[in-house]
């Protein structure tokens, strides 16, 4: 039996008040609203808690509990909402290359979506942390496409696509992926790996990001950055775990779980 999303509750969570339709303007508006409303965060794996991918668990956390999540949670939730509206959606999986060499060998650990709308295929991705896509990209090669923040483009490379962002006039690859749909088990395995492997950044560090209108907010451990397109980020060093918890609540709009335990875990982190 297929579990259906509570679409009305999801739309309230992201502040979307228009009548949703299975068209490109709705797709773009929903992705933008989602990225502004629901933070990317890894507090569960950082605290040693499992990350569940059942739709009911994701809804309870991201919609009902005022939490955020990471790519598997965000894009599963977004895909369910799009399907409820009438879009055809396929789940894809990517190898992350952000801040790594172009030829780096990385595992398939990032979920993204292919969405059919307006007679074209579109890439949607509401869960790529500090570089989450606003809106959607038409799946055509080598065409820069503007968003409310940066420009993005898709580049064909052999049988794969590469997702790139224009940062201060230079193109940076975020990830590479094949266009074929992936079964759910691939996300289950990747989710288990990134949320439990002791060397995973999601286990070792507290990470959060959110789009806030015309700027991006990012946090890694005790470093909080505010970045506007084309400008150097404003950097803020936070004093301790208690201040990190306050920033997570105030700037990232996260209902922080176990704040005392989280603050202690942050205070125990070694300096980078």
C-alpha positions as CSV (number, residue, x, y, z in Angstrom):
1,X,0.0,0.0,0.0
2,X,1.4,3.4,-1.0
3,X,1.7,5.9,1.8
4,X,0.3,9.3,0.7
5,X,1.8,12.6,1.9
6,X,-0.3,15.1,3.8
7,X,0.0,17.7,1.0
8,X,-1.8,20.4,2.8
9,X,0.4,20.2,5.9
10,X,3.5,20.2,3.7
11,X,2.4,23.3,1.8
12,X,1.7,25.1,5.1
13,X,5.2,24.1,6.3
14,X,6.8,25.8,3.3
15,X,4.5,28.7,3.3
16,X,3.0,28.0,-0.2
17,X,-0.5,29.4,-0.5
18,X,-1.2,29.2,-4.3
19,X,-3.2,26.3,-5.9
20,X,-0.5,23.8,-6.9
21,X,-0.5,22.6,-10.5
22,X,1.7,20.1,-12.3
23,X,3.6,22.8,-14.3
24,X,7.0,24.4,-14.4
25,X,6.1,27.6,-12.5
26,X,4.7,25.5,-9.6
27,X,7.8,23.3,-9.6
28,X,10.1,26.3,-9.4
29,X,8.0,28.0,-6.7
30,X,7.8,24.9,-4.6
31,X,11.5,24.2,-4.7
32,X,12.3,27.8,-3.8
33,X,9.8,27.9,-0.9
34,X,11.1,24.5,0.4
35,X,14.7,25.7,0.4
36,X,13.8,28.8,2.3
37,X,11.6,27.1,4.9
38,X,13.2,23.7,5.7
39,X,16.9,23.7,6.7
40,X,19.5,21.2,5.7
41,X,20.9,19.7,8.9
42,X,22.4,16.5,10.3
43,X,21.6,16.7,14.0
44,X,20.4,13.1,14.2
45,X,23.5,11.3,12.9
46,X,25.7,13.8,14.8
47,X,23.8,12.8,18.0
48,X,24.0,9.1,17.1
49,X,20.4,8.7,16.1
50,X,19.2,6.7,13.0
51,X,17.9,8.6,10.0
52,X,14.7,6.9,8.8
53,X,13.6,7.2,5.1
54,X,10.0,6.0,5.5
55,X,7.8,8.8,4.3
56,X,5.8,8.9,7.5
57,X,9.0,9.3,9.5
58,X,10.3,12.1,7.2
59,X,6.9,13.9,7.4
60,X,6.8,13.6,11.2
61,X,10.3,15.1,11.4
62,X,10.5,17.8,8.7
63,X,6.9,18.8,8.6
64,X,5.5,18.1,12.1
65,X,8.5,18.5,14.3
66,X,10.0,21.6,12.8
67,X,13.2,19.9,12.0
68,X,15.4,19.8,8.8
69,X,17.3,16.9,7.4
70,X,19.8,16.0,4.7
71,X,19.4,15.0,1.0
72,X,17.6,11.7,1.3
73,X,15.0,13.2,3.7
74,X,14.5,16.5,1.7
75,X,14.2,14.9,-1.7
76,X,12.0,12.0,-0.6
77,X,9.7,14.6,0.9
78,X,9.8,16.8,-2.1
79,X,9.2,13.9,-4.5
80,X,6.2,12.8,-2.5
81,X,4.7,16.3,-2.6
82,X,5.3,16.6,-6.4
83,X,3.7,13.2,-7.1
84,X,0.7,14.1,-5.0
85,X,0.3,17.2,-7.2
86,X,0.5,15.2,-10.4
87,X,4.1,15.4,-11.5
88,X,6.0,12.3,-12.8
89,X,9.2,12.1,-10.6
90,X,12.2,9.7,-10.8
91,X,14.8,9.5,-8.1
92,X,18.5,9.7,-9.2
93,X,21.7,9.3,-7.3
94,X,25.0,11.3,-7.6
95,X,28.7,11.2,-6.7
96,X,29.6,14.5,-4.9
97,X,32.5,16.4,-6.3
98,X,31.9,19.7,-4.5
99,X,35.3,21.1,-3.2
100,X,37.1,18.0,-4.7
101,X,39.1,17.4,-7.8
102,X,37.1,16.8,-11.0
103,X,38.5,13.2,-11.2
104,X,37.9,12.3,-7.6
105,X,36.5,8.8,-7.0
106,X,33.5,9.2,-4.7
107,X,30.6,7.0,-3.7
108,X,27.0,7.5,-4.8
109,X,25.8,9.3,-1.7
110,X,23.5,12.1,-2.9
111,X,19.9,11.9,-3.9
112,X,18.4,14.2,-6.5
113,X,15.2,14.2,-8.7
114,X,14.3,14.2,-12.4
115,X,10.8,15.8,-12.8
116,X,8.7,15.9,-16.0
117,X,7.0,19.2,-16.5
118,X,5.9,21.3,-19.5
119,X,7.1,18.7,-22.0
120,X,10.7,18.7,-20.7
121,X,12.8,16.9,-18.1
122,X,13.9,19.0,-15.2
123,X,16.5,18.5,-12.4
124,X,15.2,19.3,-8.9
125,X,17.4,19.1,-5.8
126,X,16.2,20.7,-2.5
127,X,18.8,18.9,-0.4
128,X,22.4,19.9,-1.4
129,X,23.3,21.8,1.7
130,X,25.2,25.0,1.2
131,X,24.6,24.9,-2.6
132,X,21.0,23.7,-2.7
133,X,19.4,24.6,-6.0
134,X,16.6,27.2,-6.0
135,X,14.0,26.2,-8.6
136,X,14.7,23.6,-11.1
137,X,17.1,23.2,-14.1
138,X,15.9,22.1,-17.6
139,X,18.0,19.0,-18.5
140,X,19.8,20.5,-21.4
141,X,23.6,20.5,-21.8
142,X,25.9,23.6,-21.5
143,X,23.2,26.2,-21.0
144,X,23.6,28.5,-18.0
145,X,20.3,28.8,-16.2
146,X,19.6,31.6,-13.7
147,X,18.1,31.2,-10.3
148,X,17.2,33.7,-7.5
149,X,20.8,33.2,-6.3
150,X,23.6,31.7,-8.5
151,X,23.5,30.5,-12.1
152,X,23.7,26.7,-12.6
153,X,24.3,24.5,-15.7
154,X,24.4,20.9,-16.6
155,X,27.4,19.5,-18.6
156,X,27.4,16.2,-20.4
157,X,30.5,14.1,-19.7
158,X,30.5,10.7,-21.5
159,X,27.3,8.9,-20.2
160,X,26.9,11.2,-17.2
161,X,25.8,14.7,-16.4
162,X,27.7,17.1,-14.2
163,X,25.9,19.7,-12.1
164,X,27.9,23.0,-11.9
165,X,27.3,26.4,-10.2
166,X,28.7,29.8,-11.2
167,X,30.5,31.2,-8.2
168,X,32.2,34.6,-8.7
169,X,32.5,34.0,-12.5
170,X,34.0,30.5,-12.3
171,X,32.1,27.2,-12.8
172,X,32.4,24.7,-10.0
173,X,31.2,21.1,-10.2
174,X,28.9,20.0,-7.4
175,X,28.3,16.4,-8.4
176,X,28.0,13.9,-11.3
177,X,25.2,11.5,-12.0
178,X,23.7,9.1,-14.5
179,X,20.2,9.9,-15.8
180,X,18.7,6.5,-15.0
181,X,16.3,6.1,-12.1
182,X,17.5,4.3,-9.0
183,X,15.6,1.8,-6.8
184,X,14.9,2.7,-3.2
185,X,17.4,0.2,-1.8
186,X,20.3,2.4,-3.2
187,X,19.1,5.3,-1.0
188,X,18.7,3.0,2.0
189,X,22.3,1.7,1.7
190,X,23.8,5.2,1.0
191,X,21.8,6.7,3.9
192,X,23.1,4.0,6.3
193,X,26.7,4.6,5.1
194,X,26.7,8.4,5.5
195,X,24.8,8.4,8.8
196,X,26.8,5.7,10.6
197,X,30.3,5.5,9.1
198,X,32.6,6.9,11.9
199,X,34.6,9.0,9.4
200,X,31.5,10.5,7.8
201,X,31.3,14.3,8.0
202,X,27.7,13.9,9.1
203,X,28.8,11.9,12.1
204,X,31.8,14.0,13.0
205,X,30.5,17.5,12.5
206,X,27.3,19.5,13.0
207,X,26.3,21.0,9.7
208,X,23.3,23.2,8.7
209,X,22.3,25.4,5.8
210,X,19.3,27.3,4.7
211,X,18.4,29.8,1.9
212,X,17.2,33.1,3.4
213,X,15.8,35.2,0.6
214,X,18.8,36.6,-1.2
215,X,21.5,35.0,0.9
216,X,22.7,31.6,2.1
217,X,23.3,30.7,5.7
218,X,25.7,27.9,6.5
219,X,27.1,26.4,9.7
220,X,29.8,23.9,10.4
221,X,30.6,23.2,14.1
222,X,31.2,26.6,15.6
223,X,31.6,28.6,12.3
224,X,28.5,30.4,11.0
225,X,28.6,32.0,7.6
226,X,26.3,34.4,5.8
227,X,26.9,34.6,2.0
228,X,25.4,36.8,-0.7
229,X,26.0,35.9,-4.3
230,X,29.2,37.4,-5.7
231,X,30.5,38.5,-2.3
232,X,32.8,37.0,0.3
233,X,30.9,35.4,3.2
234,X,30.4,37.1,6.5
235,X,32.1,34.8,9.0
236,X,31.1,34.5,12.6
237,X,33.0,32.3,15.2
238,X,30.5,31.0,17.8
239,X,31.6,30.7,21.4
240,X,30.3,27.3,22.4
241,X,27.6,24.7,21.9
242,X,25.0,26.7,23.6
243,X,25.5,29.6,21.1
244,X,25.4,27.1,18.2
245,X,22.1,25.8,19.4
246,X,20.7,29.3,19.6
247,X,21.9,30.0,16.0
248,X,20.3,26.7,14.8
249,X,17.0,27.8,16.3
250,X,17.1,31.5,15.4
251,X,18.8,31.6,12.0
252,X,18.1,28.1,10.6
253,X,14.6,27.9,12.2
254,X,15.3,24.4,13.5
255,X,13.4,23.1,16.6
256,X,16.6,21.8,18.1
257,X,16.4,18.3,19.6
258,X,18.1,17.5,22.9
259,X,19.8,20.9,23.1
260,X,21.8,20.1,26.3
261,X,23.2,16.9,24.8
262,X,23.9,18.7,21.5
263,X,25.7,21.5,23.2
264,X,27.9,19.1,25.1
265,X,28.8,17.2,21.9
266,X,29.7,20.4,20.1
267,X,31.8,21.6,23.1
268,X,33.7,18.3,22.9
269,X,34.7,18.8,19.3
270,X,38.4,19.3,18.7
271,X,39.4,22.6,17.1
272,X,39.8,22.5,13.3
